[in-house]
Structure formats: structure tokens, C-alpha cells
Amino acid sequence: MTKLRLAIVGAGPAGIYAADIILKAERKFDVSIDLFEQLPAPYGLVRYGVAPDHPRIKGIVTALRGVLDRGDIRLFGNVRFGEDITLEDLKNHYHAVIFSTGAIRDTDLDIAGIDADGSYGAADFVSWFDGHPDVPREWPLDAESIAVIGNGNVALDVARMLAKHPDDLLPTEIPANVHEGLMSSPVTDVHVFGRRGPAQVKFTPLELRELGEMRDVDTVVYDEDFDYDEASKAAIASNKQVMVIDRILQSWRKRPSVNNEGGDCSRRLHLHFWAKPVEVKKDASGRVTAFVYERTRPDGEGGVVGTGEIRELEVQALYRAVGYFGSPLPGVPFDKRHGVIPNHEGQVLRKDSNERVPGVYATGWIKRGPVGLIGHTKSDAMETVRHIINDQGSWWQPADPSEEAIVELLATRGVKWTDLEGWHRLDEHEIALGADQQRARVKVVPRDEMVRVSRGN
């Protein structure tokens, strides 16, 4: 019986689901899977891309852990593709590889002044407040008024983390340095801007509702944004999610802007719609001083057009949350325009000819772009796995496909990789740190400390 030695690069949901699906799939050969992850811990954006006050979403980890804990997938953490292992190494030791490296960079926003000091990408901020080991431990939080550009869940996560009182985050796994940084923030107003109207937003009702549940933070909406056209009315009438979003927003229009004690809230979170970014103004030293935008209106076909009305809001910081973008991998074709690996249903294609690259596959956001939820990731992986199974005739023919070969290679190169047992050590260590403070966990941030704990040193 033939045995497929499969490498998967990226241990987030996409990679773990792909491994699970192929192990459960109907096939005529055995499968042995090695999962490579550049970070010392698995789970990708579930660990490093979801705000710490989202325990329900982080519940996905339970399902992912169940897959890994079966023991039929080997995990190699703290292994960087392109540095510690290369595509040639994989060809020497595996029959195929799936890349599931996600999309962790911010999409560019091409407006004047976006490079100002105090203008940030949301992905970098999310990595900071989630304790990603490869970003600085400190974040500049010195603005009283802040603009957040975007109308998706990431924009709301960023706005909520900026506006929420830091002590209200203590029950979560927020790292100590993040809590300390947020405590120093003088913020009073966070403004979220979207190009289109309330009926066309990309965030979910759950994310929106959470904005109105923050202690001592008033959520502000503006009547001028709710003059709905026929398309918006039709969307509200025909789509349950849009209807719920509208209901939440309408309730905020009616309530007084006071907290439970009867006094004005110390912080405000403003939602602005029909706002197209035009410019980020800066002072002589290059710091953000204002956000300039143009009021838009519906074009009758689901899009928007400018009205010519220009507005300006004084802010001292700005975050763009207009989407994530994939990063190129050494030796792997890459579509620079869309930030994905070019592919047909997960089969990787050469950039210049659309010819298939044998043995190389993609799944998740690096395959289709940063859209869709966990359900999309599963169906995505099924599509890719189906092709791997059917492509047996074009698999690589590795020189040494033994399971020991890759272990020896990493050891020879001095790579301090972490395994599943090591992840359990780190997981238990973080939970123990949290127990001392009556918290779910305290996340270990420095990479070298994560590796040390994982390896039992």
C-alpha cells in the first residue's frame, strides 16, 4: 500500500482542518502528516488574531486541540519556512505540501499621509494586544481622539480594544504588558469610519452588540447616516443578519448618552457611515493631526459615489482595518496583486503559465484571500484535499520519506523546534500563571521563553 508523507506549513485552523480531513477521507493509501508552524504555539489567528475578550470565538481552540491530541499528526513549532526548512527539503522528504500560512499583513490604503507617525495597520495592533512574540512589547498609546478606518469585525475589535477600560479586560488572557500599555492611554473618543451605509457593513451582529455592552463607554451613531435608499431597505427586509444589525443601531439612536450612574460616560465610540477616506493630515514633525473624508451616497447598484462634501476630524492617531494581505513564501508562486498563492481549487499554479506545480497545494486565506469564516476554511480544505488524493500520479518522489529524516535534518541545523507535548507544557504553564491571578490564563509573550517552557528547560 502506498503511503503519503504530507507536509503542511501553517498550524492555524486551515492547516489543522486540512490534516483532519485527509486523515478521515476515503482513500487507498496511508497518510503520515507533519505540521510545521513558525511560532512555538499552534492555532494561528485563533491565538494571535482574535481579541482577548472573545472567549466564545476562542472556543474554536477546543475543536482544533481535539484534532491534534489524537496523536496522528506531528507538530513542529518554531520552524520558519524558508529559513529552517526550504521547499527543496520538503521535496526530499515528502510527497506533497499544503501551504496554509494565512494572511497577516495589512492591506495598503492608498491615500495621502497614510505613512504619518501615528498611522498604524490594524494587523500590527492586533498582534500586539494578542501577545504575538515577533512584535515589539510596547505600543504608542498617547492619543485622545482616534480614527479607525474599516467596517469589518477587525475594525470593531480594534475600536473596542482602544475604547474599553483596561481593567475590564483583566478576566481575559490579555498579556501583562498590554494591560499596562492600555492603562496609560488617555483616549476619550474612538471614531470608526465606513465607506458605505449601515445596511452594507461587513461585521457581524455579535461584534456590533458587544460595542454597546462596554462599561462607561457610550456608543454614538448619527441620524444623518440612516436615510436608507431602496436597496438598503430591501437588504434589511430580506437578510436576517442585516435586519439584526439595523435593529441594534436603531436602538442606539434612541437611548440617552449616559452610563448607569446617570453621568456622562468618560469614553465614546462613534460609528460613522458614508465616509470615503481622502487624506491623513500631519504636522511639521510628521505626526497625525486630522482625518479627512468625503461623504458618500448610494449609487443605486450596491456601491457608493462621492457627494463632493469634504469633512475633517481632528485625531492624533489612525488605524486602517481595510483587510489582511498574504505574504510571499520563498520558492512558491505568489500573486502580488491579490496577496495569494495562485491556484486552481488549491492546486498551485505557476505565475506565468497557469501550469500546475506538482506536489504543491494551498488552503485557507493564502489560497482564497482573507474572506470567510471557519466554515469556509473547512470547505476550502476539503476541495484541496480532494485534489491531493486524486493527484497521486504527480506526487513528488522523495529521496528519503522516512519520519526520522526531518527530525535529523532539523537537529543537524540546530533548530529548537517545539512539539505537541511542548505545546501542552506551555498551555498548562499559561493556565497556571492565570490561576494565580484568578484569570483564564496569562499568555507568555517572548519567543525564547515560549520555547524554553515548551522544551522543558
PLY file of the C-alpha trace (Angstrom):
ply
format ascii 1.0
element vertex 457
property float x
property float y
property float z
element edge 456
property int vertex1
property int vertex2
end_header
0.00 0.00 0.00
1.31 3.47 -0.91
1.95 5.90 1.93
1.54 9.65 1.54
4.07 11.66 3.54
2.40 15.08 3.68
3.86 18.36 4.98
1.52 21.16 5.99
3.06 24.61 6.53
0.93 26.67 8.90
-0.77 25.30 12.05
-3.78 27.58 12.16
-7.36 26.37 11.58
-6.80 25.95 7.83
-3.80 23.66 8.26
-5.26 21.64 11.12
-8.59 21.16 9.33
-6.78 20.04 6.17
-4.86 17.44 8.18
-8.02 16.22 9.88
-9.96 15.99 6.62
-7.35 13.96 4.72
-6.92 11.56 7.64
-10.68 10.93 7.67
-11.08 10.87 3.87
-11.80 7.73 1.86
-8.52 6.79 0.17
-6.43 3.82 -0.89
-3.22 4.73 0.91
-1.91 5.50 4.40
-1.15 9.09 5.40
1.59 10.47 7.65
1.39 14.21 8.35
3.92 16.69 9.72
2.55 20.12 10.59
5.09 22.98 10.55
4.45 26.27 12.33
6.76 29.29 12.52
5.52 30.18 16.03
6.24 28.00 19.07
2.46 27.52 19.61
-0.25 26.33 17.20
-3.70 27.75 16.24
-2.60 30.76 14.18
-5.08 33.62 14.08
-7.31 31.97 16.67
-4.49 32.59 19.18
-2.98 35.72 17.62
-5.77 37.36 15.62
-8.85 37.27 17.85
-9.33 39.91 20.54
-8.75 38.51 24.06
-12.30 39.40 25.15
-13.77 36.94 22.64
-13.79 33.68 24.63
-16.67 32.30 22.53
-14.67 32.58 19.32
-11.60 31.21 21.07
-13.69 28.13 21.84
-12.64 27.02 18.35
-9.34 26.07 20.02
-11.16 23.20 21.76
-12.02 21.63 18.40
-8.52 22.22 17.00
-6.92 20.75 20.09
-9.10 17.67 19.74
-7.62 17.07 16.28
-4.01 17.48 17.40
-4.45 15.47 20.59
-5.48 12.35 18.67
-1.76 11.80 18.16
-1.83 11.04 14.43
-0.33 14.42 13.40
3.19 15.52 14.33
3.66 19.19 15.20
6.93 21.03 14.58
6.62 24.52 16.08
9.19 27.32 15.98
10.24 26.22 12.47
10.43 29.00 9.87
9.77 28.02 6.27
12.45 29.49 4.03
14.98 29.59 6.87
14.86 26.39 8.91
13.35 24.30 6.11
13.04 25.00 2.38
10.89 23.78 -0.46
13.78 21.57 -1.61
13.93 19.99 1.86
10.23 19.17 1.63
10.69 17.63 -1.83
13.43 15.42 -0.38
11.27 14.11 2.45
7.58 14.37 1.46
5.27 13.51 -1.41
3.37 16.82 -1.24
2.98 20.02 0.75
-0.03 22.17 1.64
0.63 25.83 2.42
-1.87 27.25 4.93
0.07 30.30 6.07
-2.90 32.67 6.19
-2.73 36.44 5.70
-1.24 38.51 8.50
-0.21 41.81 6.84
-2.46 44.83 6.44
-3.83 45.71 3.04
-2.49 49.07 1.90
-4.69 52.17 1.89
-3.57 54.49 -0.87
-4.37 57.96 0.43
-2.15 60.96 1.12
-0.49 61.00 4.54
-1.18 57.36 5.40
2.51 56.99 6.29
2.28 59.62 9.04
3.66 58.96 12.51
0.66 57.71 14.47
-0.92 55.96 11.46
-1.00 52.20 12.02
-2.12 48.96 10.43
-4.75 47.09 12.40
-2.96 43.75 11.97
0.10 45.06 13.81
-2.04 46.35 16.67
-3.94 43.07 16.90
-0.64 41.17 17.02
0.49 43.45 19.85
-2.61 43.10 22.03
-2.67 39.33 21.40
0.91 38.92 22.59
2.49 37.86 19.29
6.14 37.09 20.07
7.53 38.79 16.94
6.19 42.32 17.52
7.52 44.96 19.97
6.31 44.67 23.56
5.27 48.35 23.67
2.69 50.24 21.63
2.35 54.04 21.42
-0.95 54.94 23.10
-0.88 58.71 23.51
-3.92 59.87 21.51
-7.15 61.25 22.97
-9.07 61.06 19.68
-8.54 58.13 17.29
-9.88 57.20 13.84
-10.38 53.56 12.76
-11.00 53.03 9.05
-12.99 49.95 8.12
-16.38 48.32 8.65
-15.45 44.69 9.32
-15.00 42.69 12.51
-11.31 43.61 12.77
-12.18 47.32 12.77
-14.64 46.75 15.61
-12.10 44.65 17.53
-9.54 47.44 17.25
-12.05 50.13 18.23
-13.32 48.11 21.18
-9.82 47.38 22.49
-8.96 51.08 22.25
-12.16 52.28 23.92
-12.68 49.62 26.57
-11.41 50.26 30.10
-8.31 48.06 30.56
-9.38 46.63 33.92
-12.44 45.17 32.20
-10.03 43.05 30.14
-8.34 41.51 33.20
-10.57 38.39 33.27
-9.26 37.54 29.78
-5.83 36.26 28.69
-4.58 39.76 27.92
-0.78 39.86 28.41
0.51 41.96 31.31
2.44 44.36 29.05
-0.72 45.01 27.00
-2.81 45.80 30.08
-0.07 48.12 31.31
0.10 49.87 27.93
-3.65 50.35 27.69
-3.76 51.75 31.23
-1.59 54.64 30.06
-3.93 55.55 27.19
-5.61 58.99 27.52
-8.24 58.10 24.88
-11.67 59.71 25.14
-13.08 59.24 21.63
-12.73 56.46 19.04
-14.29 57.09 15.61
-14.99 54.18 13.19
-15.47 55.09 9.52
-17.05 53.02 6.73
-17.42 53.90 3.04
-20.94 52.52 2.76
-24.08 52.58 4.86
-25.31 50.69 7.92
-27.06 48.06 5.76
-23.81 47.20 3.92
-21.42 46.65 6.84
-19.17 43.58 6.95
-19.20 42.95 10.68
-21.49 40.51 12.46
-24.31 41.28 14.93
-22.32 39.69 17.77
-19.36 42.03 17.21
-21.64 45.04 16.96
-23.69 44.21 20.03
-20.54 43.97 22.15
-19.81 47.65 21.50
-22.92 48.62 23.40
-22.07 46.43 26.39
-18.87 48.19 27.44
-18.84 49.81 30.87
-18.59 53.62 30.90
-18.33 53.80 27.07
-21.09 55.47 25.10
-21.72 54.18 21.57
-22.70 57.09 19.32
-24.46 56.93 15.95
-25.65 59.81 13.76
-29.15 60.31 12.35
-27.81 61.58 9.01
-26.46 58.07 8.26
-29.87 56.38 8.40
-31.66 57.88 5.41
-31.96 54.48 3.70
-32.35 54.04 -0.05
-34.50 51.26 -1.55
-31.55 48.84 -1.80
-30.79 49.24 1.90
-34.45 48.76 2.83
-34.55 45.61 0.70
-31.37 44.27 2.36
-32.85 44.81 5.81
-36.11 43.13 4.82
-34.53 40.10 3.14
-31.42 39.34 5.22
-31.81 38.34 8.87
-28.26 39.38 9.81
-28.69 42.83 8.27
-32.06 43.15 9.99
-30.49 42.39 13.40
-27.66 44.87 12.76
-30.19 47.56 11.86
-32.21 46.80 14.97
-29.14 47.23 17.20
-28.14 50.50 15.53
-31.69 51.87 15.70
-31.83 51.10 19.43
-28.66 53.15 19.93
-30.25 56.11 18.13
-32.99 56.19 20.75
-31.10 55.77 24.00
-29.63 58.65 26.04
-25.85 59.02 26.09
-25.38 58.33 29.78
-23.96 55.50 31.84
-25.73 53.59 34.58
-24.81 56.14 37.23
-26.58 58.90 35.32
-23.47 60.86 34.37
-21.79 61.22 31.02
-19.53 58.31 30.03
-15.81 59.02 30.17
-15.26 57.46 26.73
-17.22 57.45 23.48
-17.15 55.15 20.46
-18.57 56.82 17.35
-19.81 54.94 14.26
-19.68 56.98 11.04
-21.06 55.66 7.75
-20.95 57.00 4.16
-17.35 58.16 4.66
-14.65 57.68 1.99
-11.05 58.21 3.21
-9.31 61.10 1.44
-6.26 62.13 3.44
-4.41 61.85 6.72
-3.16 65.29 7.71
0.07 65.66 9.64
2.01 68.42 11.34
5.54 69.67 10.61
7.03 66.79 12.59
5.06 64.21 10.56
2.50 63.29 13.24
-1.18 62.64 12.55
-3.35 65.69 13.20
-6.60 65.00 11.31
-8.54 62.57 9.16
-10.14 63.96 6.00
-13.03 62.12 4.35
-15.67 62.63 1.68
-19.34 61.96 2.37
-20.70 59.29 0.02
-24.17 58.19 -1.02
-25.64 55.05 -2.62
-25.22 54.72 -6.38
-28.36 52.57 -6.76
-26.36 49.48 -7.75
-24.96 48.41 -4.39
-21.95 50.75 -4.43
-21.33 54.35 -3.47
-20.39 57.60 -5.17
-18.85 60.73 -3.69
-21.03 63.71 -2.86
-18.20 66.25 -3.02
-18.75 67.16 0.63
-15.37 67.05 2.41
-15.16 66.79 6.18
-12.24 66.83 8.58
-11.93 65.37 12.08
-9.07 66.18 14.42
-7.38 62.98 15.62
-3.95 62.12 16.96
-3.83 58.51 15.72
-5.36 56.44 12.93
-5.74 52.70 12.35
-6.54 51.18 8.96
-8.56 47.98 9.17
-9.38 47.54 5.49
-8.33 43.91 5.17
-5.48 41.46 5.55
-2.97 40.54 2.85
-0.90 37.40 2.28
2.90 37.25 2.30
5.11 35.54 -0.31
6.92 32.32 0.56
10.43 31.52 -0.76
10.26 29.39 -3.88
6.45 29.38 -4.04
4.47 31.26 -6.75
2.78 34.39 -5.43
0.16 36.79 -6.80
1.35 40.21 -5.61
-1.85 41.92 -6.66
-4.20 39.75 -4.63
-1.83 38.54 -1.90
-2.46 34.84 -2.52
-0.71 31.79 -3.92
-2.12 31.37 -7.47
-4.12 28.16 -7.58
-6.98 26.22 -9.09
-9.10 24.74 -6.31
-6.00 24.51 -4.13
-3.65 23.15 -6.81
-0.83 25.71 -7.02
-0.20 27.23 -10.46
2.87 28.83 -11.98
2.57 32.61 -12.22
3.46 32.95 -15.88
1.71 29.97 -17.48
-1.11 28.80 -15.16
0.53 25.39 -15.39
0.17 23.22 -12.29
3.09 22.94 -9.88
3.18 19.23 -8.96
3.09 18.39 -5.27
2.31 21.93 -4.08
-1.12 22.91 -2.71
-2.75 25.75 -0.76
-5.69 26.17 1.58
-7.21 28.91 3.75
-6.60 32.63 3.32
-3.35 32.20 1.39
-5.46 30.28 -1.14
-8.58 32.43 -1.45
-7.77 35.71 0.29
-8.82 36.88 3.77
-12.55 36.31 3.48
-14.98 33.92 5.09
-15.33 32.33 8.49
-14.29 28.95 9.91
-16.96 27.13 7.91
-15.38 28.39 4.68
-12.00 27.14 5.89
-13.33 23.59 6.22
-14.92 23.50 2.76
-11.76 25.09 1.39
-9.64 22.31 2.86
-11.98 19.60 1.51
-11.52 20.95 -2.01
-7.73 20.97 -1.71
-7.59 17.52 -0.10
-9.74 16.02 -2.85
-7.14 17.07 -5.42
-4.23 15.70 -3.36
-5.92 12.31 -3.20
-6.68 12.31 -6.94
-3.22 13.61 -7.94
-1.31 10.57 -6.70
0.35 10.13 -10.09
2.02 13.56 -9.84
3.22 13.47 -6.24
6.88 14.16 -5.57
9.21 11.18 -5.32
11.23 11.99 -2.17
14.75 10.64 -1.69
14.10 9.85 1.99
10.46 9.90 3.12
11.17 8.29 6.49
9.67 10.01 9.51
13.09 10.19 11.17
14.68 12.13 8.29
13.08 15.51 9.02
13.88 15.21 12.73
17.53 14.57 11.92
17.58 17.47 9.45
16.22 19.97 11.98
18.56 18.69 14.68
21.55 18.99 12.36
20.62 22.63 11.66
20.28 23.44 15.34
16.58 24.25 15.10
14.93 24.37 18.54
11.56 23.09 17.44
8.60 22.56 19.75
6.26 19.57 19.56
2.74 18.73 20.74
3.96 17.71 24.17
5.76 21.03 24.36
2.58 22.90 23.47
0.82 21.10 26.32
3.59 22.26 28.68
3.22 25.86 27.51
-0.57 25.68 27.67
-0.50 24.35 31.23
2.12 26.94 32.22
-0.03 29.83 30.93
-3.14 28.47 32.67
-1.18 28.16 35.93
0.04 31.76 35.61
-3.57 32.84 35.16
-4.83 30.80 38.13
-2.58 32.78 40.44
-4.45 35.92 39.35
-7.94 34.39 39.04
-7.71 34.61 35.25
-8.23 32.09 32.44
-4.53 32.27 31.51
-1.67 34.71 31.18
-0.11 34.39 27.75
3.68 34.04 27.56
4.91 36.61 25.04
8.69 36.36 24.43
9.55 33.71 21.84
12.60 32.45 23.73
10.53 31.97 26.89
7.82 30.13 24.94
10.48 27.80 23.52
12.14 27.32 26.90
8.88 26.34 28.61
7.80 24.14 25.69
11.08 22.24 25.65
11.00 21.74 29.42
14.20 23.70 30.03
0 1
1 2
2 3
3 4
4 5
5 6
6 7
7 8
8 9
9 10
10 11
11 12
12 13
13 14
14 15
15 16
16 17
17 18
18 19
19 20
20 21
21 22
22 23
23 24
24 25
25 26
26 27
27 28
28 29
29 30
30 31
31 32
32 33
33 34
34 35
35 36
36 37
37 38
38 39
39 40
40 41
41 42
42 43
43 44
44 45
45 46
46 47
47 48
48 49
49 50
50 51
51 52
52 53
53 54
54 55
55 56
56 57
57 58
58 59
59 60
60 61
61 62
62 63
63 64
64 65
65 66
66 67
67 68
68 69
69 70
70 71
71 72
72 73
73 74
74 75
75 76
76 77
77 78
78 79
79 80
80 81
81 82
82 83
83 84
84 85
85 86
86 87
87 88
88 89
89 90
90 91
91 92
92 93
93 94
94 95
95 96
96 97
97 98
98 99
99 100
100 101
101 102
102 103
103 104
104 105
105 106
106 107
107 108
108 109
109 110
110 111
111 112
112 113
113 114
114 115
115 116
116 117
117 118
118 119
119 120
120 121
121 122
122 123
123 124
124 125
125 126
126 127
127 128
128 129
129 130
130 131
131 132
132 133
133 134
134 135
135 136
136 137
137 138
138 139
139 140
140 141
141 142
142 143
143 144
144 145
145 146
146 147
147 148
148 149
149 150
150 151
151 152
152 153
153 154
154 155
155 156
156 157
157 158
158 159
159 160
160 161
161 162
162 163
163 164
164 165
165 166
166 167
167 168
168 169
169 170
170 171
171 172
172 173
173 174
174 175
175 176
176 177
177 178
178 179
179 180
180 181
181 182
182 183
183 184
184 185
185 186
186 187
187 188
188 189
189 190
190 191
191 192
192 193
193 194
194 195
195 196
196 197
197 198
198 199
199 200
200 201
201 202
202 203
203 204
204 205
205 206
206 207
207 208
208 209
209 210
210 211
211 212
212 213
213 214
214 215
215 216
216 217
217 218
218 219
219 220
220 221
221 222
222 223
223 224
224 225
225 226
226 227
227 228
228 229
229 230
230 231
231 232
232 233
233 234
234 235
235 236
236 237
237 238
238 239
239 240
240 241
241 242
242 243
243 244
244 245
245 246
246 247
247 248
248 249
249 250
250 251
251 252
252 253
253 254
254 255
255 256
256 257
257 258
258 259
259 260
260 261
261 262
262 263
263 264
264 265
265 266
266 267
267 268
268 269
269 270
270 271
271 272
272 273
273 274
274 275
275 276
276 277
277 278
278 279
279 280
280 281
281 282
282 283
283 284
284 285
285 286
286 287
287 288
288 289
289 290
290 291
291 292
292 293
293 294
294 295
295 296
296 297
297 298
298 299
299 300
300 301
301 302
302 303
303 304
304 305
305 306
306 307
307 308
308 309
309 310
310 311
311 312
312 313
313 314
314 315
315 316
316 317
317 318
318 319
319 320
320 321
321 322
322 323
323 324
324 325
325 326
326 327
327 328
328 329
329 330
330 331
331 332
332 333
333 334
334 335
335 336
336 337
337 338
338 339
339 340
340 341
341 342
342 343
343 344
344 345
345 346
346 347
347 348
348 349
349 350
350 351
351 352
352 353
353 354
354 355
355 356
356 357
357 358
358 359
359 360
360 361
361 362
362 363
363 364
364 365
365 366
366 367
367 368
368 369
369 370
370 371
371 372
372 373
373 374
374 375
375 376
376 377
377 378
378 379
379 380
380 381
381 382
382 383
383 384
384 385
385 386
386 387
387 388
388 389
389 390
390 391
391 392
392 393
393 394
394 395
395 396
396 397
397 398
398 399
399 400
400 401
401 402
402 403
403 404
404 405
405 406
406 407
407 408
408 409
409 410
410 411
411 412
412 413
413 414
414 415
415 416
416 417
417 418
418 419
419 420
420 421
421 422
422 423
423 424
424 425
425 426
426 427
427 428
428 429
429 430
430 431
431 432
432 433
433 434
434 435
435 436
436 437
437 438
438 439
439 440
440 441
441 442
442 443
443 444
444 445
445 446
446 447
447 448
448 449
449 450
450 451
451 452
452 453
453 454
454 455
455 456
